[in-house]
Amino acid sequence: MNLPDKQRIRAAFARAAGTYDAAAVVQRRVCEALLSALDAGCGPAPRTILDAGCGTGYGAGLLSARWPDARLLVVDFAETMARTAATSGHAATVADIEALPCRNDSLDLWWSSLSVQWCDVAQVLGEARRVLAPGGRLALSTLGPGTFHELRAAFATVDRHRHTLDFAEPDEIVGLAKAAGLTDVRVVRETMTVCYPDLRQLLGAVKAIGANALGSGRRSGMMGKAAWQALSAAYEGCRTADGLPASYDVILLTATR
C-alpha cells in the first residue's frame, strides 16, 4: 500500500484533535458497530483492554462503559489526540501501534477502530498477537476500497493525482490476521454514508478528522478555479435528496489469539 510517511500522518491528526469530535459522525457509528460485532462473539469479560489508536477517546468511552471493571489503556501516536483522550480520564500513552509498549501475553482485548488503514497492517496484527494473552480477543475496524468512491470518480474527471488512501480488501486483512497467528477470524462488511450540503463542507469534514494525509502521487498545489468548478460539477452528479454523499466501506474484523 502507498501510505503517507508517519510524520505527515501524525501531523494531520495532531492538527485535527480540536475539530475531530464535531466531524466524526461515521467514526462514532463505526465504533458502536465494532462493539456490537465483538459482543456477538460472546466470550468472558476482559480484565485488561488496549484501545490502539484511540483518537479523542470515543471508543475508549464505549469500552469503559461496557466493561467498567476492566483496566483500560489507550494509545495514540499523535500526542494531542492522546492528551485529549486523557482529559476524559483514560490512561493515555503516546505510542505507535506498530510497536506497542506492552508486555507479551498481557491483554485480554486488543481494540482498534479506524486506525490500521494508516499502518503496516501485518506489523500491527503481529504486535496485537504478541500482546494478547492466550484466548484474548481482537476487534478492529478499517476501511475497504469502496470508501470515497464518489470522490475518486469526481476527481478522475479533473486530474490523475491520488486523492484517497489505497484501501485493502477484506480478504487481504483476513489473510494477514491468520498469518499473524490469530484464529476464529470473522468479518462483517457494510457501507455507511454521510451526506453534506456541498463539496466544501464534505472535504472540510475529511480534513477536520485528520484523514487528508496522502502518500506519493498526491496533488502538490492548490486547485485552480476551473478545476474546482469541474470537480464540483462532477460530484453534483452524485447528489441525493439528502445532499452530497461520502461513502465509507466499513470492515469489522474480530479474532482470537
C-alpha positions in Angstrom: 0.0 0.0 0.0 1.1 3.6 -0.8 1.0 5.1 2.7 2.0 8.7 3.7 5.1 8.9 5.9 4.4 8.7 9.6 5.3 12.3 10.3 2.7 13.5 7.8 0.0 11.3 9.3 0.9 12.3 12.9 0.9 16.0 12.0 -2.5 15.7 10.3 -4.1 14.0 13.3 -2.4 16.4 15.7 -3.9 19.3 13.9 -7.3 17.7 13.9 -7.6 17.0 17.7 -9.7 20.1 18.3 -12.1 19.6 15.4 -12.3 15.8 15.3 -15.3 15.1 17.6 -17.6 17.6 15.8 -16.9 15.9 12.4 -16.6 12.3 13.4 -20.1 11.1 12.6 -19.2 7.9 10.8 -16.3 7.3 13.2 -18.7 7.1 16.1 -21.1 4.8 14.2 -18.2 2.5 13.3 -17.1 2.3 17.0 -20.6 1.3 18.0 -20.9 -1.3 15.2 -17.5 -2.8 16.2 -18.6 -3.2 19.8 -21.8 -4.9 18.6 -19.7 -7.3 16.4 -17.4 -8.0 19.4 -20.4 -8.7 21.7 -21.8 -11.1 19.1 -18.8 -13.3 19.6 -19.5 -13.5 23.3 -16.6 -14.6 25.5 -15.6 -13.7 29.1 -15.4 -10.1 30.2 -11.9 -8.8 29.6 -9.9 -7.7 32.5 -7.3 -5.7 30.5 -8.1 -3.8 27.4 -6.0 -1.7 24.9 -7.5 0.9 22.6 -4.9 1.1 19.9 -5.1 4.4 18.0 -7.6 5.9 20.4 -8.1 9.3 18.8 -10.0 11.6 21.1 -11.3 8.7 23.2 -14.8 7.9 22.0 -14.1 4.2 21.6 -12.5 4.1 25.0 -15.6 5.6 26.5 -17.7 2.8 25.0 -15.3 0.2 26.2 -15.2 1.5 29.8 -19.0 1.8 29.9 -19.3 -1.8 28.6 -16.7 -3.3 31.0 -16.3 -0.8 33.9 -14.2 -3.1 36.0 -11.5 -3.7 33.3 -8.2 -1.9 33.2 -8.2 0.2 30.1 -5.0 1.6 28.4 -5.4 3.9 25.4 -2.6 4.8 23.0 -2.2 7.1 20.0 0.9 8.3 18.3 -0.4 11.9 17.9 0.3 13.5 21.2 -2.6 15.9 21.1 -5.0 13.1 20.4 -3.7 11.1 23.4 -3.8 14.2 25.5 -7.5 14.8 24.5 -8.4 11.2 25.4 -6.6 11.6 28.7 -8.9 14.5 29.6 -11.8 12.0 29.8 -10.0 10.1 32.5 -8.4 7.4 30.4 -4.8 6.3 31.0 -3.4 7.6 27.7 0.1 6.9 26.3 1.8 8.3 23.2 2.8 5.2 21.3 2.9 3.7 17.8 0.6 0.7 17.4 3.2 -1.0 15.2 5.5 -1.1 18.3 3.4 -1.2 21.5 4.9 -0.6 25.0 3.1 -3.6 26.3 4.4 -6.9 27.7 3.9 -10.2 25.8 0.6 -12.0 26.7 -0.6 -9.1 28.8 -4.0 -8.2 27.3 -7.5 -9.8 27.2 -8.8 -7.4 24.5 -7.0 -5.5 21.7 -9.3 -2.9 20.1 -8.6 -0.6 17.2 -11.2 1.5 15.3 -10.3 3.1 12.0 -6.6 3.3 12.7 -4.9 0.4 10.9 -5.5 1.8 7.4 -2.8 4.3 8.2 -0.3 1.5 9.2 1.6 -1.6 8.1 -1.3 -3.9 8.8 0.9 -7.0 9.0 3.1 -5.3 11.6 0.1 -4.1 13.6 -1.5 -7.5 13.7 1.7 -9.2 14.7 2.0 -6.8 17.6 -1.6 -7.4 18.5 -1.0 -11.2 18.6 2.2 -10.6 20.7 0.5 -8.6 23.4 -2.7 -10.6 23.6 -2.9 -13.4 26.2 -3.9 -16.9 25.0 -7.6 -16.8 24.4 -7.6 -13.0 24.2 -9.8 -11.3 21.6 -9.1 -8.8 18.9 -11.5 -6.3 17.4 -10.6 -3.9 14.6 -12.4 -1.7 12.1 -10.9 -0.4 8.9 -12.0 0.8 5.5 -12.3 -1.0 2.2 -11.8 0.0 -1.4 -15.3 1.4 -1.8 -14.5 4.2 0.6 -14.9 7.7 -1.0 -15.7 6.1 -4.4 -17.7 9.2 -5.3 -14.8 11.5 -4.5 -12.4 9.4 -6.6 -14.8 9.3 -9.6 -15.3 13.1 -9.4 -11.5 13.8 -9.2 -10.9 11.4 -12.1 -12.7 13.9 -14.4 -10.2 16.6 -13.3 -6.7 15.1 -12.9 -4.8 11.9 -12.4 -3.5 12.6 -8.9 -4.2 10.4 -5.9 -6.9 11.8 -3.6 -7.6 9.0 -1.2 -5.6 6.2 0.5 -5.3 2.8 -1.0 -7.7 0.7 1.0 -7.3 -3.1 1.4 -9.9 -5.8 0.5 -11.3 -7.7 3.5 -9.8 -11.0 2.2 -6.3 -9.4 2.4 -6.8 -8.3 6.0 -8.2 -11.8 6.9 -5.1 -13.4 5.4 -2.8 -11.1 7.4 -4.7 -11.9 10.6 -4.4 -15.6 10.0 -0.7 -15.2 9.1 -0.1 -13.4 12.4 -1.4 -16.5 14.3 -4.9 -15.3 15.0 -7.9 -17.7 14.9 -11.6 -17.6 14.6 -11.3 -14.7 12.3 -14.7 -13.2 11.4 -15.6 -10.3 9.2 -18.6 -8.0 8.7 -18.7 -5.5 5.9 -21.2 -2.7 5.5 -21.4 0.7 3.8 -22.0 3.8 5.9 -22.8 7.1 4.1 -22.8 10.7 5.4 -24.3 13.5 3.3 -23.2 17.1 3.1 -24.8 20.3 1.7 -21.9 20.9 -0.7 -18.4 19.8 -1.6 -16.6 22.3 0.5 -18.3 21.0 3.7 -17.6 17.4 2.6 -13.9 18.0 2.1 -13.8 20.1 5.2 -15.2 17.3 7.3 -12.5 14.9 6.0 -9.8 17.4 6.9 -11.4 18.0 10.3 -10.9 14.4 11.3 -7.3 14.4 10.1 -7.9 12.0 7.2 -6.4 14.1 4.5 -2.8 12.9 4.6 -1.8 11.1 1.4 1.3 9.3 0.1 3.1 9.8 -3.2 1.1 10.8 -6.3 -1.0 13.4 -4.4 -1.6 16.9 -5.8 1.2 19.2 -4.6 -0.5 22.5 -5.2 -3.9 24.2 -4.8 -6.6 23.6 -7.4 -7.3 26.4 -9.8 -10.8 27.9 -10.2 -11.6 26.0 -13.4 -10.5 22.6 -11.9 -12.6 23.3 -8.7 -15.7 24.1 -10.8 -15.2 20.9 -12.9 -14.8 18.8 -9.7 -17.9 20.3 -8.1 -19.9 19.8 -11.2 -18.8 16.1 -11.4 -19.7 15.5 -7.8 -23.1 17.1 -8.3 -24.0 14.0 -10.3 -23.9 12.0 -7.1 -26.3 14.3 -5.2 -29.3 12.7 -3.5 -32.2 14.2 -1.7 -30.1 14.3 1.5 -27.1 16.0 -0.1 -23.7 15.0 -1.5 -22.8 11.5 -0.2 -19.5 10.3 1.1 -19.5 6.6 1.4 -17.4 4.5 3.8 -16.8 0.8 3.0 -16.5 -0.4 6.6 -14.8 -3.6 7.5 -15.3 -5.0 11.0 -13.0 -7.9 12.0 -12.8 -9.9 15.2 -10.5 -12.8 16.0 -9.0 -14.7 18.9 -5.4 -15.3 20.0 
